[in-house]
Amino acid sequence: MSRLGPQLDLDEAAALERRRRQELLRRGRIFNARIRTIGIDKDALDAQVKERKIQEAAEKAQHEKFAHDMRKNDKLMCLLEERQKNEIKDMNRALNEFHRNFQKPETRREFDLNDPQALKKDRPARISDSDPRCTVSGMQKFMGEDLNYDQRMKFQKEQLREWSLQQQKDWKNALADQKLADDLYDKLRIELDRKIMEEQRREEESRRAVCTATKNFNRIQAAELDHKNELEKAQKIKDDMDEITCLLRGDFLTENPDQAIGPLGKHHVLVDRWKGMNPEQLMAIRQFQKEQAQEKLRVREQERRRDAEWDRQRLQAARAQLLWERHQQRQSRGQRQDLDALNAELSQEQKAKNVYLKEQEYSNIPTDEYYAQFNTTTR
């Protein structure tokens, strides 16, 4: 039984975790505002979602425009820096050219002290091998300065010619390597330009897609607005025609005979005394107009109350959603803390098990006795 102790603890912990997960799922089904339909206006929420998508699309287009402007400004800055470097290089080249043309070393006052051709301009140290100035103490004649000067100079010239040919060969190889490097660099620049053009093309396509979506949305909105205006115009024309018909068929224009009834009877019409409608009829018309005005005020008040109720329900739904999200966060935080505590306990048990395994290896304790000690310690 001591061996099955940790397994039973793990089973109990798993069952407890399973029940806790089921309880959280049940709470999620009960308190989920997206599933419940009580107190929620789906049409208003769909309209809000649609407006939110439109706003996100506009913000995305604006961000893409800002990114494009930033990349354009970066390219412009690189071009300006490159031009500044070229201008500095041209100024330095012009300054060196000016020094080389107008500030030569020969024009300096102390040039005679540092003239590299001073020895060539001076009188030779000796004229021939038998020059009387070539004394021992004068040190004017050394090894190699004999009459074989011409042959030695010819050999040296041939050697210089070989060196020059070798240098030319090396120079040609260097030029070929430089040309190869330039070709590779040109290919790389062409590939980079192609990638940049492809990126620009993609940006243009995305911008064109955004513009097309915006145009379609504006077109739909304009069509809905036109349809609404047409309906309002038709309703107004119908109301005007009804009003005109009512006026044409009214007692005023049709000259109702009841208005000219005299004192002798209902059928006696006093044409010369007829002045229009009587006060009762006028009062009835004014009363009807007053009722129409009151009805219109009542309809407006109902619309205002309905809009206020919709706003209140929208705020309550948003507040309930916020409270539910906070509740979910607190539950997630609690579950994470419980999981961390369980992991810490399992880690302690694993460490204790490793310690007992090492002790068992060192002390050669039998396996049954080791498990009995391990289970007793963990309990």
C-alpha positions as CSV (number, residue, x, y, z in Angstrom):
1,M,0.0,0.0,0.0
2,S,2.9,2.3,0.5
3,R,3.8,2.1,-3.1
4,L,0.4,3.2,-4.3
5,G,0.3,6.3,-2.1
6,P,1.8,8.8,-4.7
7,Q,-0.4,7.4,-7.5
8,L,-3.6,7.9,-5.4
9,D,-2.5,11.4,-4.6
10,L,-2.0,12.1,-8.3
11,D,-5.4,10.6,-9.2
12,E,-7.1,12.7,-6.5
13,A,-5.4,15.8,-7.8
14,A,-6.4,15.0,-11.4
15,A,-10.0,14.4,-10.4
16,L,-10.0,17.7,-8.5
17,E,-8.5,19.5,-11.5
18,R,-11.1,17.9,-13.8
19,R,-14.0,19.1,-11.5
20,R,-12.5,22.6,-11.3
21,R,-12.2,22.7,-15.1
22,Q,-15.9,21.6,-15.5
23,E,-17.0,24.2,-13.0
24,L,-15.1,26.9,-15.0
25,L,-16.7,25.8,-18.2
26,R,-20.1,25.9,-16.7
27,R,-19.5,29.4,-15.4
28,G,-18.3,30.4,-18.8
29,R,-21.5,29.1,-20.4
30,I,-23.6,31.0,-17.8
31,F,-21.7,34.3,-17.7
32,N,-20.7,34.5,-21.4
33,A,-22.4,37.6,-22.8
34,R,-21.9,36.5,-26.4
35,I,-24.0,33.4,-25.9
36,R,-26.8,34.9,-23.8
37,T,-29.3,36.9,-25.7
38,I,-31.1,38.6,-22.8
39,G,-30.6,42.4,-22.8
40,I,-28.5,42.4,-26.0
41,D,-29.3,44.1,-29.3
42,K,-27.7,41.9,-32.0
43,D,-28.2,44.4,-34.8
44,A,-26.6,47.2,-32.8
45,L,-23.7,44.9,-31.9
46,D,-23.3,44.0,-35.6
47,A,-23.3,47.6,-36.5
48,Q,-20.7,48.3,-33.9
49,V,-18.5,45.4,-35.3
50,K,-18.9,46.8,-38.8
51,E,-17.9,50.3,-37.7
52,R,-15.0,48.9,-35.8
53,K,-13.8,47.0,-38.8
54,I,-14.1,50.1,-41.0
55,Q,-12.1,52.1,-38.4
56,E,-9.4,49.4,-38.2
57,A,-9.1,49.3,-42.0
58,A,-8.8,53.1,-42.0
59,E,-6.1,53.0,-39.2
60,K,-4.3,50.2,-41.1
61,A,-4.3,52.3,-44.3
62,Q,-3.0,55.3,-42.4
63,H,-0.3,53.3,-40.7
64,E,0.8,51.9,-44.1
65,K,0.9,55.4,-45.5
66,F,3.0,56.5,-42.5
67,A,5.4,53.5,-43.1
68,H,5.6,54.4,-46.8
69,D,6.4,58.0,-46.0
70,M,9.1,56.8,-43.5
71,R,10.7,54.6,-46.1
72,K,10.6,57.4,-48.6
73,N,12.2,59.8,-46.1
74,D,14.9,57.2,-45.3
75,K,15.8,56.8,-49.0
76,L,15.8,60.6,-49.4
77,M,18.1,60.9,-46.4
78,C,20.5,58.2,-47.8
79,L,20.6,60.1,-51.1
80,L,21.3,63.4,-49.3
81,E,24.1,61.8,-47.3
82,E,25.6,60.2,-50.5
83,R,25.5,63.6,-52.2
84,Q,27.1,65.3,-49.2
85,K,29.9,62.7,-49.2
86,N,30.5,63.2,-52.9
87,E,30.6,67.0,-52.4
88,I,33.2,66.6,-49.6
89,K,35.2,64.3,-51.8
90,D,35.1,66.8,-54.7
91,M,36.1,69.6,-52.4
92,N,39.1,67.6,-51.1
93,R,40.1,66.7,-54.7
94,A,39.9,70.4,-55.7
95,L,41.9,71.4,-52.7
96,N,44.6,68.8,-53.5
97,E,44.6,69.9,-57.1
98,F,45.1,73.6,-56.0
99,H,48.0,72.6,-53.8
100,R,49.6,70.6,-56.6
101,N,49.2,73.4,-59.2
102,F,49.6,76.6,-57.2
103,Q,51.5,75.6,-54.0
104,K,54.4,73.5,-55.4
105,P,57.4,72.7,-53.2
106,E,59.7,74.6,-55.6
107,T,58.1,77.9,-54.7
108,R,58.9,77.6,-51.0
109,R,61.7,79.7,-49.5
110,E,63.5,76.8,-47.8
111,F,63.2,74.4,-50.8
112,D,67.0,74.5,-51.3
113,L,67.5,72.8,-47.9
114,N,65.1,69.9,-48.8
115,D,65.7,69.7,-52.6
116,P,65.7,65.9,-53.5
117,Q,67.6,66.8,-56.8
118,A,70.4,68.7,-54.9
119,L,73.0,66.0,-55.4
120,K,72.2,65.8,-59.1
121,K,72.6,69.5,-59.5
122,D,75.9,69.5,-57.6
123,R,79.3,68.8,-59.1
124,P,80.2,65.0,-59.3
125,A,82.3,63.6,-56.6
126,R,84.8,62.2,-59.1
127,I,85.2,62.2,-62.9
128,S,87.1,59.0,-63.4
129,D,88.7,56.2,-61.5
130,S,92.1,58.1,-61.7
131,D,90.6,61.4,-60.4
132,P,93.2,62.9,-58.0
133,R,90.3,63.8,-55.6
134,C,89.6,60.2,-55.0
135,T,92.0,59.9,-52.0
136,V,91.7,57.3,-49.4
137,S,90.4,59.7,-46.8
138,G,88.0,61.2,-49.3
139,M,85.9,58.0,-49.6
140,Q,84.8,58.8,-53.1
141,K,85.4,55.4,-54.7
142,F,83.8,52.2,-53.5
143,M,83.0,48.7,-54.5
144,G,81.0,48.6,-57.8
145,E,82.0,52.0,-59.0
146,D,84.5,50.8,-61.6
147,L,84.6,50.9,-65.4
148,N,82.1,48.1,-65.8
149,Y,79.3,50.6,-65.0
150,D,77.7,50.3,-68.4
151,Q,77.3,46.5,-68.3
152,R,76.0,46.6,-64.8
153,M,73.5,49.3,-65.7
154,K,72.4,47.3,-68.7
155,F,71.8,44.2,-66.5
156,Q,70.0,46.4,-64.0
157,K,67.8,47.8,-66.7
158,E,67.0,44.3,-68.0
159,Q,66.1,43.3,-64.4
160,L,63.9,46.4,-64.1
161,R,62.2,45.5,-67.3
162,E,61.4,42.1,-66.0
163,W,60.1,43.5,-62.8
164,S,58.0,46.0,-64.8
165,L,56.5,43.2,-66.9
166,Q,55.7,41.3,-63.7
167,Q,54.1,44.3,-62.2
168,Q,52.1,44.9,-65.3
169,K,50.9,41.3,-65.2
170,D,50.0,41.6,-61.6
171,W,48.2,44.9,-62.4
172,K,46.2,43.2,-65.2
173,N,45.2,40.4,-62.8
174,A,44.2,42.9,-60.2
175,L,42.1,44.8,-62.8
176,A,40.4,41.5,-63.8
177,D,39.6,40.7,-60.2
178,Q,38.3,44.3,-59.7
179,K,36.2,43.9,-62.8
180,L,34.8,40.6,-61.6
181,A,34.0,42.2,-58.2
182,D,32.3,45.2,-59.9
183,D,30.2,42.8,-62.0
184,L,29.1,40.9,-58.9
185,Y,28.3,44.2,-57.2
186,D,26.3,45.4,-60.3
187,K,24.4,42.1,-60.2
188,L,23.7,42.5,-56.5
189,R,22.5,46.1,-57.0
190,I,20.3,44.9,-59.9
191,E,18.8,42.2,-57.7
192,L,18.2,44.7,-54.8
193,D,16.6,47.2,-57.3
194,R,14.3,44.4,-58.5
195,K,13.3,43.5,-55.0
196,I,12.7,47.1,-54.2
197,M,10.5,47.5,-57.3
198,E,8.6,44.3,-56.3
199,E,8.1,45.7,-52.8
200,Q,6.9,49.0,-54.3
201,R,4.5,47.1,-56.6
202,R,3.1,45.1,-53.7
203,E,2.6,48.4,-51.7
204,E,0.8,49.9,-54.7
205,E,-1.4,46.8,-55.0
206,S,-2.2,46.9,-51.3
207,R,-2.9,50.6,-51.5
208,R,-5.1,50.1,-54.6
209,A,-7.0,47.3,-52.7
210,V,-7.6,49.6,-49.8
211,C,-8.8,52.4,-52.1
212,T,-11.1,49.9,-53.9
213,A,-12.6,48.7,-50.7
214,T,-13.1,52.3,-49.5
215,K,-14.7,53.2,-52.9
216,N,-17.0,50.2,-52.7
217,F,-18.0,51.1,-49.1
218,N,-18.6,54.7,-50.1
219,R,-20.6,53.6,-53.1
220,I,-22.8,51.3,-51.0
221,Q,-23.3,54.1,-48.5
222,A,-24.2,56.6,-51.3
223,A,-26.7,54.0,-52.7
224,E,-28.3,53.5,-49.4
225,L,-28.5,57.3,-48.9
226,D,-30.0,57.8,-52.3
227,H,-32.5,55.1,-51.7
228,K,-33.4,56.6,-48.4
229,N,-33.8,60.1,-50.0
230,E,-36.0,58.6,-52.7
231,L,-38.2,57.0,-50.2
232,E,-38.5,60.2,-48.2
233,K,-39.2,62.2,-51.4
234,A,-41.9,59.7,-52.4
235,Q,-43.4,59.8,-49.0
236,K,-43.4,63.7,-49.0
237,I,-45.0,63.7,-52.5
238,K,-47.7,61.3,-51.3
239,D,-48.3,63.4,-48.2
240,D,-48.5,66.6,-50.3
241,M,-51.0,64.9,-52.7
242,D,-53.1,63.7,-49.8
243,E,-53.1,67.2,-48.4
244,I,-54.0,68.7,-51.7
245,T,-56.8,66.1,-52.2
246,C,-58.1,66.8,-48.7
247,L,-58.1,70.6,-49.4
248,L,-59.8,70.2,-52.7
249,R,-62.5,68.0,-51.3
250,G,-62.9,70.1,-48.2
251,D,-65.8,72.3,-47.2
252,F,-64.0,75.5,-48.0
253,L,-63.3,74.9,-51.7
254,T,-66.4,72.7,-52.4
255,E,-68.7,75.3,-50.8
256,N,-70.6,73.0,-48.6
257,P,-74.3,74.0,-48.6
258,D,-74.6,73.6,-44.9
259,Q,-72.6,76.7,-44.5
260,A,-75.3,78.9,-46.1
261,I,-78.3,77.6,-44.2
262,G,-80.6,80.4,-43.4
263,P,-83.2,80.9,-40.6
264,L,-86.1,79.6,-42.7
265,G,-84.8,76.1,-42.9
266,K,-82.0,73.7,-43.7
267,H,-82.7,73.9,-47.5
268,H,-82.8,77.6,-47.7
269,V,-79.3,78.8,-48.8
270,L,-78.3,82.4,-48.4
271,V,-75.9,82.8,-51.2
272,D,-75.3,86.6,-50.7
273,R,-74.5,86.1,-47.0
274,W,-72.2,83.2,-47.2
275,K,-68.8,84.2,-45.6
276,G,-67.0,80.9,-45.5
277,M,-66.8,78.2,-42.8
278,N,-68.4,78.7,-39.4
279,P,-66.5,78.9,-36.2
280,E,-67.3,75.3,-35.2
281,Q,-65.7,74.1,-38.4
282,L,-62.6,76.3,-37.9
283,M,-62.4,75.1,-34.3
284,A,-62.5,71.5,-35.5
285,I,-59.7,72.2,-38.0
286,R,-57.5,73.9,-35.3
287,Q,-58.2,71.1,-32.9
288,F,-57.2,68.5,-35.5
289,Q,-54.0,70.4,-36.2
290,K,-53.3,70.7,-32.5
291,E,-53.8,66.9,-32.2
292,Q,-51.4,66.3,-35.1
293,A,-48.8,68.5,-33.4
294,Q,-49.2,66.6,-30.1
295,E,-49.0,63.3,-32.0
296,K,-45.7,64.4,-33.6
297,L,-44.3,65.5,-30.2
298,R,-45.3,62.1,-28.8
299,V,-43.6,60.3,-31.6
300,R,-40.4,62.3,-31.1
301,E,-40.5,61.6,-27.4
302,Q,-40.9,57.9,-28.0
303,E,-38.0,57.9,-30.4
304,R,-35.8,59.8,-27.9
305,R,-36.7,57.3,-25.2
306,R,-36.0,54.4,-27.5
307,D,-32.6,55.8,-28.4
308,A,-31.8,56.4,-24.7
309,E,-32.9,52.8,-23.9
310,W,-30.7,51.5,-26.7
311,D,-27.7,53.5,-25.4
312,R,-28.3,52.3,-21.9
313,Q,-28.5,48.6,-23.0
314,R,-25.3,49.1,-25.1
315,L,-23.4,50.5,-22.1
316,Q,-24.7,47.7,-19.8
317,A,-23.6,45.1,-22.3
318,A,-20.2,46.7,-22.6
319,R,-19.9,46.9,-18.8
320,A,-20.9,43.2,-18.4
321,Q,-18.4,42.2,-21.1
322,L,-15.6,44.1,-19.2
323,L,-16.6,42.5,-15.8
324,W,-16.6,39.1,-17.4
325,E,-13.2,39.6,-19.0
326,R,-11.8,40.7,-15.6
327,H,-13.4,37.7,-13.9
328,Q,-11.8,35.4,-16.6
329,Q,-8.4,37.0,-15.9
330,R,-8.8,36.5,-12.2
331,Q,-9.8,32.8,-12.7
332,S,-6.9,32.3,-15.1
333,R,-4.5,33.9,-12.6
334,G,-5.9,31.6,-9.8
335,Q,-5.6,28.5,-12.1
336,R,-2.0,29.5,-13.0
337,Q,-1.1,29.9,-9.3
338,D,-2.7,26.5,-8.4
339,L,-0.8,24.9,-11.3
340,D,2.5,26.5,-10.1
341,A,1.8,25.2,-6.6
342,L,1.1,21.6,-7.9
343,N,4.3,21.8,-10.1
344,A,6.3,22.9,-7.1
345,E,4.9,19.9,-5.0
346,L,5.7,17.5,-7.8
347,S,9.2,18.9,-8.1
348,Q,9.7,18.5,-4.4
349,E,8.5,14.9,-4.6
350,Q,10.8,14.2,-7.6
351,K,13.8,15.7,-5.7
352,A,13.0,13.6,-2.7
353,K,12.7,10.5,-4.9
354,N,16.1,11.3,-6.5
355,V,17.7,11.8,-3.1
356,Y,16.4,8.4,-1.9
357,L,17.5,6.8,-5.1
358,K,21.0,8.1,-4.6
359,E,21.0,7.0,-0.9
360,Q,19.7,3.6,-2.0
361,E,22.5,3.3,-4.5
362,Y,25.1,4.2,-1.9
363,S,23.8,2.1,0.9
364,N,22.4,-0.8,-1.2
365,I,19.0,-0.8,0.7
366,P,16.5,-3.4,-0.7
367,T,13.9,-2.1,-3.1
368,D,10.9,-2.9,-0.9
369,E,12.4,-1.3,2.1
370,Y,13.4,1.8,0.0
371,Y,9.8,2.3,-1.3
372,A,8.5,1.9,2.3
373,Q,10.8,4.6,3.5
374,F,10.1,6.9,0.5
375,N,6.3,6.6,0.9
376,T,6.6,7.2,4.6
377,T,8.7,10.4,4.0
378,T,6.4,11.8,1.3
379,R,3.4,11.3,3.5
